[in-house]
Amino acid sequence: MRLYRIFALIERDMRKFFRNPALMMASMIFPLVQLVVLGYAFGGKITNVEVGLVDKDTGNPALQVRAGLNAIAQNPRTFRLSEYPNLPKAMADLRKGSVKAVIYIPPDYSQRVLRNENPRVAFIEDNTDTFTASGIQERMQQLQNSLNGPVLPPLEPGESPASNLVSLYSPERLPSSIQIQTVEVYPYIDYIKYFLAGAISLSIFVTAMIGGGITFIDDKARGLHEGYLCTPLSKADLVLGLIGSGSMKGLMAGLIITMIGGLIAGIPQILQPVRLFYLIVVLAVTSLAMISMMFLLMVRVSDPLVPRAIFGVLNTLLFFPSGAVYPTAGFPVWLRALSIVDPFTYVVDALKNLLLKNTGFSGISLDIAIMAGFSAALITGCTLLFKRQI
């Protein structure tokens, strides 16, 4: 054993390490990315959730309810109010996912308050997202307490404040008991059902990382990629062929996890033909988008260590900000902005709408359109960056 021989090996490996800046950055930045993203992606306060309001009463008690709702919307900004002309229209948007809850003030609310006949305001919530629903429900409970708060009657001439307090709690002076009644649209949702959409999207991402990233780079390192370049295939042919094969692998992986995961989680009627068709469409578009993204990232990379080094960084940056584990309404502003450009966000939203609500095409049309546009842009970028020569 000679120390200079050992030092020579150490020097060789260190030179290789320092010549690969991508590997260096990934190894140092990955823990910081995890710290920042995971630290802010869990347990934040729910803010700026879209809530529908249907007010069929114009009396003063109804105006007090609206004032309380507007106060919550202003600070602490738990939700934003959207006016609806009628309850069916609001319920349609609730089932589609455009709003997370609907507040309904019935036409006889003010009369019931004045007659002390158990006045009620309906709070209809989308309980598939328990975190968001609980955050809104907490504010509604605070509103109910404020509406039922004690109101001091005016002092009579010569009456002391102490006697005012005594008369306040006499039976004839008690205020109306206003109740905000919670209505859950869907049956109870276990967290395993809530997390299923994220697990499916993650399975497609892993397949894309292997099939669209690691395998492609390994083929280039072993010289197999040169065989494609010896054929008369154009750049578009090569790109579409490689992306197409990877998309088929992602679709198969996603469909298997959907079926097995759906049975484990207890998703009812998951094999319903129309529902299954929509699921296949979402999985196909998702696979195409994920493979296209990975292919664009790796189209000019030759070092087989690069995709393995950035796998953890991409997983953290794409999966956790998507709302798969915790709703995006609890994110800070910068992380919510990241979720808007994150393709995982639209995959998770579409899968949750189909698996938890069975909304049909109305609940996934926007997500599919965004993912299809995302895929088209990425495929165009891949074709432009693909090198037809070695």
PAZA-938945 format. One line per field, with one value per residue (C-alpha): x, y, z; residue in three letters. Coordinates in nm, 3 decimals. Layout:
N
px: X; ...;
py: Y; ...;
pz: Z; ...;
r: ALA; ...;
//
This chain:
390
px: 0.000; 0.136; -0.019; 0.063; -0.144; -0.441; -0.401; -0.390; -0.730; -0.868; -0.734; -0.888; -1.236; -1.221; -1.126; -1.427; -1.650; -1.535; -1.567; -1.937; -2.101; -2.454; -2.368; -2.204; -2.503; -2.752; -2.565; -2.547; -2.878; -3.102; -3.104; -3.179; -3.461; -3.611; -3.582; -3.753; -4.023; -4.119; -4.094; -4.357; -4.571; -4.730; -4.957; -4.997; -5.309; -5.579; -5.622; -5.796; -6.025; -6.308; -6.645; -6.983; -7.253; -7.625; -7.822; -8.198; -8.273; -8.221; -8.315; -8.089; -8.002; -7.887; -7.677; -7.509; -7.416; -7.274; -7.078; -6.926; -6.835; -6.676; -6.475; -6.333; -6.258; -6.067; -5.879; -5.768; -5.853; -5.954; -6.178; -6.295; -6.666; -6.828; -7.192; -7.434; -7.793; -7.928; -7.830; -7.826; -7.568; -7.348; -7.381; -7.279; -6.957; -6.901; -6.914; -6.692; -6.434; -6.459; -6.554; -6.478; -6.795; -7.132; -7.300; -7.677; -7.893; -8.258; -8.532; -8.700; -8.380; -8.448; -8.806; -8.693; -8.436; -8.698; -8.946; -8.676; -8.765; -8.427; -8.283; -8.029; -7.765; -7.649; -7.275; -7.231; -6.872; -6.662; -6.541; -6.306; -6.037; -6.060; -5.783; -5.952; -6.299; -6.181; -6.015; -6.331; -6.553; -6.349; -6.415; -6.784; -6.801; -6.645; -6.903; -7.184; -7.051; -7.032; -7.386; -7.513; -7.305; -7.480; -7.622; -7.669; -8.015; -8.029; -8.027; -8.356; -8.359; -8.210; -8.102; -7.752; -7.518; -7.530; -7.905; -7.856; -7.633; -7.886; -8.169; -7.950; -7.965; -8.334; -8.526; -8.712; -8.387; -8.192; -8.094; -8.204; -8.000; -7.859; -7.716; -7.479; -7.563; -7.286; -7.381; -7.123; -7.170; -6.975; -6.934; -6.645; -6.309; -6.019; -5.673; -5.566; -5.828; -5.711; -5.350; -5.427; -5.412; -5.063; -4.946; -5.068; -4.898; -4.579; -4.577; -4.600; -4.324; -4.091; -4.159; -4.086; -3.766; -3.646; -3.785; -3.745; -3.428; -3.205; -3.264; -3.211; -2.881; -2.764; -2.835; -2.625; -2.343; -2.345; -2.352; -2.700; -2.818; -2.575; -2.777; -3.075; -2.855; -2.748; -3.107; -3.292; -3.526; -3.574; -3.541; -3.917; -3.943; -3.686; -3.834; -4.193; -4.091; -3.894; -4.159; -4.437; -4.275; -4.212; -4.572; -4.704; -4.491; -4.619; -4.980; -4.943; -4.779; -5.041; -5.331; -5.198; -5.148; -5.493; -5.664; -5.469; -5.463; -5.833; -5.916; -5.692; -5.833; -6.190; -6.286; -6.644; -6.734; -6.384; -6.447; -6.753; -6.696; -6.734; -6.531; -6.259; -6.245; -6.189; -5.922; -5.738; -5.753; -5.607; -5.336; -5.244; -5.213; -5.018; -4.774; -4.718; -4.650; -4.416; -4.212; -4.188; -4.065; -3.798; -3.689; -3.652; -3.438; -3.213; -3.202; -2.854; -2.721; -2.457; -2.340; -2.540; -2.496; -2.694; -3.048; -2.980; -2.846; -3.142; -3.411; -3.461; -3.461; -3.726; -3.935; -3.938; -3.997; -4.282; -4.460; -4.501; -4.612; -4.887; -5.140; -5.106; -5.019; -5.153; -5.382; -5.221; -5.450; -5.219; -4.903; -4.724; -4.748; -4.420; -4.495; -4.848; -4.697; -4.474; -4.777; -4.941; -4.658; -4.619; -4.771; -4.830; -5.091; -5.324; -5.271; -5.360; -5.663; -5.803; -5.748; -5.908; -6.212; -6.255; -6.164; -6.324; -6.612; -6.668; -6.733; -6.705; -6.558; -6.661; -6.418; -6.116; -6.155; -5.941; -5.669; -5.653; -5.632; -5.344; -5.156; -5.206; -5.074; -4.784; -4.698; -4.715; -4.476; -4.230; -4.231; -4.161; -3.868; -3.735; -3.744; -3.557; -3.288; -3.240; -2.902; -2.919; -2.547; -2.323;
py: 0.000; 0.337; 0.666; 0.838; 0.576; 0.640; 1.016; 0.972; 0.800; 1.070; 1.341; 1.176; 1.152; 1.504; 1.638; 1.458; 1.601; 1.960; 1.927; 1.850; 2.170; 2.025; 1.742; 1.984; 2.218; 1.934; 1.787; 2.124; 2.281; 1.978; 2.000; 2.374; 2.316; 2.055; 2.287; 2.581; 2.395; 2.138; 2.394; 2.616; 2.347; 2.204; 2.351; 2.705; 2.910; 2.872; 3.199; 3.336; 3.037; 3.097; 3.080; 3.136; 3.350; 3.321; 3.590; 3.562; 3.802; 4.180; 4.253; 4.408; 4.072; 3.941; 4.254; 4.178; 3.833; 3.985; 4.238; 3.956; 3.762; 4.070; 4.125; 3.772; 3.829; 4.148; 4.014; 3.737; 3.682; 3.321; 3.332; 3.550; 3.589; 3.535; 3.636; 3.386; 3.458; 3.121; 2.808; 2.559; 2.770; 2.790; 2.416; 2.338; 2.537; 2.374; 2.025; 2.137; 2.273; 2.643; 2.725; 2.534; 2.624; 2.795; 3.018; 3.037; 3.298; 3.188; 3.442; 3.414; 3.456; 3.813; 3.732; 3.432; 3.646; 3.903; 3.635; 3.435; 3.120; 2.945; 3.140; 2.944; 3.013; 2.716; 2.655; 2.395; 2.271; 2.061; 1.814; 1.628; 1.874; 1.846; 2.101; 2.379; 2.288; 2.296; 2.635; 2.791; 2.619; 2.766; 3.118; 3.042; 2.928; 3.256; 3.441; 3.247; 3.336; 3.704; 3.704; 3.548; 3.777; 3.961; 4.302; 4.547; 4.705; 5.085; 5.219; 5.338; 5.672; 5.615; 5.256; 5.151; 4.955; 4.661; 4.628; 4.650; 4.343; 4.155; 4.236; 4.132; 3.767; 3.754; 3.515; 3.790; 3.974; 3.680; 3.740; 3.507; 3.187; 3.213; 2.890; 2.839; 2.486; 2.287; 2.064; 1.823; 1.749; 1.424; 1.129; 1.134; 1.132; 0.944; 1.092; 0.786; 0.882; 1.243; 1.135; 0.886; 1.153; 1.252; 0.889; 0.836; 1.151; 1.055; 0.710; 0.873; 1.118; 0.835; 0.652; 0.973; 1.026; 0.676; 0.640; 0.999; 1.089; 0.816; 0.563; 0.826; 0.942; 0.584; 0.498; 0.795; 0.689; 0.330; 0.446; 0.314; 0.663; 0.675; 0.405; 0.640; 0.906; 0.667; 0.633; 0.877; 0.972; 1.345; 1.524; 1.538; 1.164; 1.083; 1.317; 1.204; 0.837; 0.857; 1.069; 0.840; 0.525; 0.695; 0.819; 0.467; 0.347; 0.632; 0.557; 0.192; 0.275; 0.537; 0.309; 0.022; 0.248; 0.399; 0.059; -0.091; 0.231; 0.288; -0.057; -0.007; 0.338; 0.225; 0.453; 0.357; 0.267; 0.329; 0.090; 0.280; 0.304; 0.682; 0.755; 0.511; 0.671; 1.017; 0.875; 0.723; 1.057; 1.241; 0.978; 0.988; 1.368; 1.359; 1.098; 1.299; 1.617; 1.449; 1.267; 1.581; 1.779; 1.525; 1.490; 1.868; 1.879; 1.595; 1.660; 1.820; 1.630; 1.359; 1.282; 0.985; 1.123; 1.441; 1.294; 1.090; 1.397; 1.622; 1.359; 1.456; 1.829; 1.791; 1.566; 1.824; 2.122; 1.959; 1.717; 1.899; 2.241; 2.072; 2.035; 1.657; 1.651; 1.984; 2.234; 2.521; 2.763; 2.721; 2.817; 3.152; 3.376; 3.269; 2.898; 2.945; 3.115; 2.810; 2.582; 2.775; 2.685; 2.335; 2.071; 1.843; 2.092; 2.034; 1.658; 1.636; 1.863; 1.659; 1.326; 1.450; 1.573; 1.234; 1.008; 1.198; 1.384; 1.203; 1.541; 1.422; 1.632; 1.966; 1.917; 1.822; 2.019; 2.315; 2.090; 1.883; 2.197; 2.335; 2.004; 1.963; 2.314; 2.248; 1.928; 2.098; 2.373; 2.123; 1.896; 2.198; 2.290; 1.934; 1.929; 2.258; 2.157; 1.798; 1.744; 1.536; 1.471; 1.321;
pz: 0.000; -0.106; 0.004; -0.325; -0.510; -0.283; -0.324; -0.702; -0.697; -0.469; -0.697; -1.005; -0.848; -0.711; -1.053; -1.206; -0.935; -0.985; -1.362; -1.323; -1.194; -1.229; -0.993; -0.749; -0.747; -0.704; -0.409; -0.231; -0.331; -0.279; 0.104; 0.086; -0.161; 0.068; 0.366; 0.195; -0.001; 0.261; 0.539; 0.377; 0.208; 0.524; 0.789; 0.657; 0.718; 0.456; 0.262; -0.049; -0.106; -0.352; -0.172; -0.333; -0.170; -0.247; -0.061; -0.104; 0.184; 0.186; 0.547; 0.810; 0.977; 0.638; 0.591; 0.925; 0.794; 0.478; 0.683; 0.888; 0.572; 0.416; 0.733; 0.706; 0.337; 0.421; 0.722; 0.779; 0.408; 0.458; 0.153; -0.135; -0.197; -0.536; -0.575; -0.732; -0.839; -0.730; -0.542; -0.836; -1.021; -0.711; -0.646; -1.004; -0.959; -0.620; -0.770; -1.056; -0.813; -0.905; -0.544; -0.226; -0.036; -0.077; 0.181; 0.139; 0.315; 0.275; 0.190; 0.533; 0.734; 0.855; 0.946; 1.152; 1.333; 1.426; 1.533; 1.714; 1.515; 1.490; 1.194; 0.991; 0.729; 0.523; 0.484; 0.207; 0.188; -0.046; 0.215; -0.021; 0.094; 0.473; 0.536; 0.339; 0.465; 0.828; 0.778; 0.636; 0.890; 1.175; 1.045; 1.002; 1.364; 1.471; 1.260; 1.425; 1.770; 1.678; 1.539; 1.863; 2.086; 2.369; 2.284; 2.573; 2.582; 2.627; 2.986; 3.128; 3.317; 3.662; 3.578; 3.680; 3.447; 3.690; 3.655; 3.277; 3.287; 3.501; 3.262; 2.968; 3.068; 3.151; 2.920; 2.740; 2.658; 2.507; 2.141; 1.863; 1.838; 1.486; 1.352; 1.059; 0.954; 0.785; 0.490; 0.345; -0.024; -0.033; 0.204; 0.448; 0.266; 0.424; 0.378; 0.176; -0.083; -0.076; -0.131; -0.411; -0.684; -0.571; -0.567; -0.923; -1.052; -0.872; -1.035; -1.380; -1.288; -1.177; -1.504; -1.695; -1.499; -1.582; -1.934; -2.048; -1.862; -1.727; -2.008; -2.277; -2.127; -2.067; -2.432; -2.539; -2.304; -2.439; -2.800; -2.878; -2.962; -3.254; -3.428; -3.455; -3.611; -3.888; -4.009; -4.239; -3.951; -3.901; -3.568; -3.533; -3.600; -3.333; -3.075; -3.127; -3.131; -2.807; -2.634; -2.762; -2.622; -2.287; -2.275; -2.324; -2.032; -1.814; -1.910; -1.818; -1.484; -1.401; -1.493; -1.282; -0.978; -1.033; -1.033; -0.743; -0.541; -0.602; -0.466; -0.162; -0.088; -0.147; -0.436; -0.531; -0.892; -1.022; -1.314; -1.434; -1.815; -1.856; -1.544; -1.650; -1.995; -1.845; -1.614; -1.911; -2.094; -1.794; -1.747; -2.117; -2.125; -1.796; -1.929; -2.246; -2.047; -1.797; -2.061; -2.273; -1.973; -1.885; -2.247; -2.278; -1.964; -2.088; -2.462; -2.446; -2.143; -2.189; -1.835; -1.692; -1.339; -1.407; -1.419; -1.106; -0.926; -1.004; -0.946; -0.582; -0.659; -0.930; -0.708; -0.430; -0.660; -0.852; -0.620; -0.290; -0.428; -0.634; -0.353; -0.346; 0.025; 0.154; -0.024; -0.213; -0.027; 0.273; 0.082; 0.102; -0.204; -0.366; -0.326; -0.458; -0.766; -0.813; -0.796; -1.082; -1.323; -1.181; -1.415; -1.115; -0.987; -1.281; -1.279; -0.910; -0.953; -1.244; -1.068; -0.745; -0.936; -1.100; -0.808; -0.520; -0.688; -1.020; -1.181; -1.539; -1.819; -1.668; -1.378; -1.591; -1.914; -1.804; -1.659; -1.979; -2.195; -1.986; -1.990; -2.366; -2.432; -2.195; -2.386; -2.726; -2.614; -2.465; -2.771; -2.991; -2.765; -2.774; -3.154; -3.178; -2.928; -3.045; -3.214; -3.533; -3.511; -3.243;
r: MET; ARG; LEU; TYR; ARG; ILE; PHE; ALA; LEU; ILE; GLU; ARG; ASP; MET; ARG; LYS; PHE; PHE; ARG; ASN; PRO; ALA; LEU; MET; MET; ALA; SER; MET; ILE; PHE; PRO; LEU; VAL; GLN; LEU; VAL; VAL; LEU; GLY; TYR; ALA; PHE; GLY; GLY; LYS; ILE; THR; ASN; VAL; GLU; VAL; GLY; LEU; VAL; ASP; LYS; ASP; THR; GLY; ASN; PRO; ALA; LEU; GLN; VAL; ARG; ALA; GLY; LEU; ASN; ALA; ILE; ALA; GLN; ASN; PRO; ARG; THR; PHE; ARG; LEU; SER; GLU; TYR; PRO; ASN; LEU; PRO; LYS; ALA; MET; ALA; ASP; LEU; ARG; LYS; GLY; SER; VAL; LYS; ALA; VAL; ILE; TYR; ILE; PRO; PRO; ASP; TYR; SER; GLN; ARG; VAL; LEU; ARG; ASN; GLU; ASN; PRO; ARG; VAL; ALA; PHE; ILE; GLU; ASP; ASN; THR; ASP; THR; PHE; THR; ALA; SER; GLY; ILE; GLN; GLU; ARG; MET; GLN; GLN; LEU; GLN; ASN; SER; LEU; ASN; GLY; PRO; VAL; LEU; PRO; PRO; LEU; GLU; PRO; GLY; GLU; SER; PRO; ALA; SER; ASN; LEU; VAL; SER; LEU; TYR; SER; PRO; GLU; ARG; LEU; PRO; SER; SER; ILE; GLN; ILE; GLN; THR; VAL; GLU; VAL; TYR; PRO; TYR; ILE; ASP; TYR; ILE; LYS; TYR; PHE; LEU; ALA; GLY; ALA; ILE; SER; LEU; SER; ILE; PHE; VAL; THR; ALA; MET; ILE; GLY; GLY; GLY; ILE; THR; PHE; ILE; ASP; ASP; LYS; ALA; ARG; GLY; LEU; HIS; GLU; GLY; TYR; LEU; CYS; THR; PRO; LEU; SER; LYS; ALA; ASP; LEU; VAL; LEU; GLY; LEU; ILE; GLY; SER; GLY; SER; MET; LYS; GLY; LEU; MET; ALA; GLY; LEU; ILE; ILE; THR; MET; ILE; GLY; GLY; LEU; ILE; ALA; GLY; ILE; PRO; GLN; ILE; LEU; GLN; PRO; VAL; ARG; LEU; PHE; TYR; LEU; ILE; VAL; VAL; LEU; ALA; VAL; THR; SER; LEU; ALA; MET; ILE; SER; MET; MET; PHE; LEU; LEU; MET; VAL; ARG; VAL; SER; ASP; PRO; LEU; VAL; PRO; ARG; ALA; ILE; PHE; GLY; VAL; LEU; ASN; THR; LEU; LEU; PHE; PHE; PRO; SER; GLY; ALA; VAL; TYR; PRO; THR; ALA; GLY; PHE; PRO; VAL; TRP; LEU; ARG; ALA; LEU; SER; ILE; VAL; ASP; PRO; PHE; THR; TYR; VAL; VAL; ASP; ALA; LEU; LYS; ASN; LEU; LEU; LEU; LYS; ASN; THR; GLY; PHE; SER; GLY; ILE; SER; LEU; ASP; ILE; ALA; ILE; MET; ALA; GLY; PHE; SER; ALA; ALA; LEU; ILE; THR; GLY; CYS; THR; LEU; LEU; PHE; LYS; ARG; GLN; ILE;
//
